[in-house]
């Protein structure tokens, strides 16, 4: 028992003394639902190359649909896990050039069918227009391949029912890259600390997901809730994933939710604000998402996560510390003894390797299938049940 307590204290002490350094992806523009060509060009030129850890590829993968800039980090995650990027297909020539320049190893396929018919490909990634991700995922699974979609990976409850049916039938992996957890080093570190008991039993999470609008750079589908799914279903899905993960919740109900377009009447099918209260068998949660990040902030959004435990709390400043520290991936831990700052900029991101492990071994180490679907189900229910918010002009 004494050795167990010593090892736990030793782990916690080592976990909060991570060396300082610049985050590899701290500047990645996650706010974009579809990056303009200039942003994609900048990303493709500046993002660090993935350094292979394996002598030979563990799997081969392809991409279908590149309408959101998240596809760049999706590809990099799988490459970090040992995947070989072999081909891609996109309908939009204006998006192809920058993507092909960033990933010259992948050939441009002539059609979606060419990729789906290729028996050597084990995984397909996509950031196609949000409403098209689930139908594509169904086709991918029926072709005998695993699938990783950008969030929101599913935009309606009917789509969710069909995806669940086909996934159960085919036994393929349908993964949604909830990048605010999988691609944020501070959130990964928080998972390690919570698992080690650093703040006791988690009883609530508060997830804030503000985003910058950048309206002139957006395509038409960005402003149509039928295509992007609604603000809670879209960017709120990140927060539901984190709520389930940190509280250990397996069953939950939406207590209340509301959505509104309070400041963009020129886009009548758009939503710029939403919030949710959720209650489950592992804890409670509050979620707020919006498109009101001002231009004065040196980031696309001051994304925050607070994890409340019985013996302390953790606050994560994902993208920026307005208190003055450079970069992102900031973690603050307060327990019964002190408040500590943890620089998480060199924490490894395990999702890509875990997903490739799961593809090779048919396991669920990156994320269980039920967790993936439940996070989306809660976001879709909160979206569907939300009361409309109207403010005085």
N, C-alpha and C positions, 0 to 999 in steps of 0.2 A: 504493500500500500504506500509506504514511504517513497519507494522508487517510482511508483506511478505518479505521485504528486510532484516529485522532483522533475521528472521528464516533462510533465505538463508545464511547470513553471519555466523550465529551460526552453521549451518550444515557444512559449509566449514571449519570453525575453528576446530570443533570436528573431522572432517574427516582426518585432517592432524596431529592429535596428538595420533595416534594409539600406544598402548603400545608395547614395544619391546618383542621379543620372537622368538624361533626357529620355522621355517616353517615345517609343518608336512610332506610335500612332496617335499621340495626344493631339495633333493638329488635324486629324482626319475629319473632313467636313460632313459629319453624320446628319446634319440638318437637312441635307438635300434629298428630296424625293426623286429628283432627276437632275443631276449636275449639268450645268452648261458645259459646252465643249472646253472653254478656257479652264474651268476648275478641274475637269478630267485630265486635261493636258498637264496642268501643274501637279496633280496627284501622281500621274504616271511617270513624271520626270523626277519627282522628289521622294517618293515613297521608297523606303529601304528594301533592297532585294532580300528574298528569303534565302537563308543559307541551309542547304540540305543537310540533314543529320543521318541520312541513310545512303548506303552505297548504291542501291538500286531502288526504283520506285516501288511503293507498296501497293498502290492502286493507280488506275488511269481514270481521269475525270474530264468532263466537258462542261460548257456553259451554253444555255439557251436563254436569251433575253438579257439585255444589259441596260435597262431603262433607269436604274437607280445606281448612283455611284458606290453604294455599298458592295457591289459585285467585286470591286477591287480587293477589299479586305476579305471577302468570302474566298476568293481565289488564293490569296496569300495564306489564309488559315489552313486550307487543305494542303498547300505546298509545304507549309511548316510540318504538317503531319505525315509527309512522305508521299503525297499524291503527285502524279505527273499530269500536267495540263496538256491535253492533246488537241482539242478542237473547240470551236465556239460558233454559234449562229445568232445573228441578230438581224431584224428587218430594216433597221435604220442605218443607212450608210454614214450619216453624220456622227453616229456613236462608234462605229466600227473602227475608224482610223486611229483614234487615240487609244482604244482598247488593244488593237493589234500592235501598236507601237510599244505599249507597256508590257505585253506578253507575246513577244515574237515567236516563242516556241510553239504556240498553238495555231493550227491552221484554221482558216475560215471555211466552215462547212457550207454546202449549197442549200441546205434545208434542215429543219428540225428532224425530219424523218431520217436523214443520213446519220445523225447522232443516235437517235433511238434504235436504229437497226444495227448499230455497231456493237457487236457482242463483247468486244474487248473493254468497253467503257463500263465502269461499275457505279459511277456517281455522276449526277447532273446537278449543277448549281444554276440558280436563276435570280435575277432581280427585274424580271419583266414587269409590266404594269401590274399593280397590286391585284386587281380583280381577276387577272389571268393566271396568277401563280398557282392556285389550287387546281384548276383544270389541267394545267401543264403537269403538275405533280402527279395527278392521276394517270396521265399518259406515260409519264416516266416510270411509275411503279408497275404499270401493266406491261411495260417493255422489259421488265426484269432488272431495273436499276434502282439504286437508292437516290434520294433527292434531298437537296438542301436549298431552301428558299430564304430570301431576305424577308424581314418582317414588313407588313403583316403577311404571313404565309397563307392566310385564308381570310376572306372578307365577308362571308355570310354564314349563317348557321346551316343553311342547306348545303353549302360547299363543305363545311366541316363534317356533316353527316356522310357525305359521299367519300371524302378523304378517309375518314375512319373506316368505312366499309371496305374500301379498296386496300387500305393498309393492312387490315386484319386478314383479308383474303390472300394478299400477295406476300405478306410478312417482310415487305421492304421497309427501309428506314425513311421516314418523312421528318426531316429536321428543319426547324426554323431558327435562323441565326439571330437570336436576341442579343444584338451586339453591345448593348449597354452593360450586359454582364459578361458575355464571352470575350469581348474585345476591350474591356476596361480593366487595367491591371489592379487598380485599387479595389474594385469589386471582387476580383478573383482573390486578392489577399483577405478581404473581409470574410469570404467564405471559409478560408483556412482558419481564421481567428475564431469565427463563430463555432466551427466544428470542434475546435480545441477547448471551447468553453470559456472564452475570454470575457464574455458579458452575460454568462448564465443562459437561461432559457429565453429565446426570442419571443416577444409577445406582440410586437407591432413593427411594421415598416412604413415609412413615409417616402414615397418616390415622387420627385419633381422633375418633369421633363420639358423645360422651356426650349423653344427653337426659334431661330431667326427666319423671317418670312422670305426675303429676297424675291419678291413677287415677279420682277421683270425677267428673272432667269428661269421661271417655272414653265413647264409645258401645260397644255390645256387640261390634261387628265388630273393634274395635281389639285385642281379646284373643284372637282366633281366627286362628291362622296360616294357615288355609285361605282367609281373607278378606284378611289384610294381607300374606301372602306369606312370613312368617318374618323374623327380625331382620336377617339378612345380605342377603336379597333386597330388603328394604325400605330401611332407612337405610344399609346397607352399599353400596348401588348408587352413592351419592355418591362414596364413597372409590374405588371401581373406576373411575369416570369420571375422577377426578383422577389416579389411577395411570397410566391409559392416556395421558392428555393430557400429563403432565409427563415421562414416560419415553419417549414416542413408540412405545410397544409396540403391535404389530399382531397378535401371536400370544402366547398365555400359557396357563399351566396352574396349577391350584390345587395347591400343595404340601401344605397341611394346613388344616383348618378345624374349628371346634368351636362349638357352641351350647348354651345351657342356660337353664333357668328356676331360678335359684338362690335367689330370695328372694320369689317370688310364687306360692306353692302354691295360693292361692285362685283362680288363673287357670290351670288345667292346660293350656290350649292356647296359652299365651303364652310368649315367650322374652325374657329381660331381659339376656342377655349373648351376645356372639359375637365371634370373632376369626379372622383368615385370614392365611396366608402365600401369596403369589403370586409366580410367576417367569415372565418373558416375554423376548422377543427385544430389548426395549429397556431392561430393568432389573427390579429386584425390588420387592416391596411388602409392607408389613404393615398390617393394618387391624384396628381394634378399635371395636366399637359396643356401647352399653349404655344402660340406663334407670336409672342410679343418680346422676344429678345431685342433690346435696343442696339443700334449701331455702335454705341459707345463701349460695348463689351468686347474684349479681345478674343472672343470665342463665339461659336454659333449658339451656345446656350450654357447657362450655369447649372448643368445637371447635378442634382444632389440626391443622395439616398441616406436616410437616417434609419438605423436598426436599433430598436429599443429592446434591451434585455433586462432580466431580473437583477443582474449584478453590474450593469453598466450600459453604455451605448456607443455605437460607432456612427460617425458621420463621414460620408464620402463626398468630396468635391471632384467630380469626374473630369471636368474639362479645364477648369480654371479656379484659382484661389484668389478671390478679389481682395484678400488680405495682403497680397504682395508676392507670394511664392510663384516662381516661374512654372510654366507647363501645366500638365494635368496630373491625374492619378494621385490625388491627395487623400489621405485617410487620417482621421482623428479618433482616438480611442480613449474613452473615459471609463475607469472602473472604480472600485472602492478605495484605491490608493492614490491615483494620479490621473492626469490627462497627458497623453502622449501623441506626438505626430509621427506618422509613418510615411516615408517616401516610397511609393510603390512603382516607380518608373522602370525598375528592372525585373519586376515579377513576370514570370513566364505565363504565356497565354496557352492553356492546355486544350482548348476546345477542338482545334484542328486535328491534333494527334489523337485525342480521344475518339473523335468521329471516325477517323480512318481505322483506329483499333476496332471500333464497333462494326464497321463494314467488313473488315477482314475476319473478325471472330464471331460476328452475329451476336453482339452483346449490347448493353445500354449504359455505357460509362459516361458518355458526353451529356446525355439527358435522356430520361426515360420517355418512351413514346406517350405515355399517359400525361406526364408533366407537360410535354410540348403541346398536346391538344388541350389540356385543361387551362393553361395560360391563355390560349387563344379563345377558348369557349367563354371564359369569364370576361375577356375584353369585348367579345361580340355581344354577350348578354348585357353588359353595362352600356354598350353603344345602343342596343335596341331598346332598352328600358329607360334611357336617359330622358329627363324632362328638358324642355327647351328653355334656355335662359335668354331673357330679353332685358336689356338695361335701358334706362332713359338716355336719350341722345343729348 
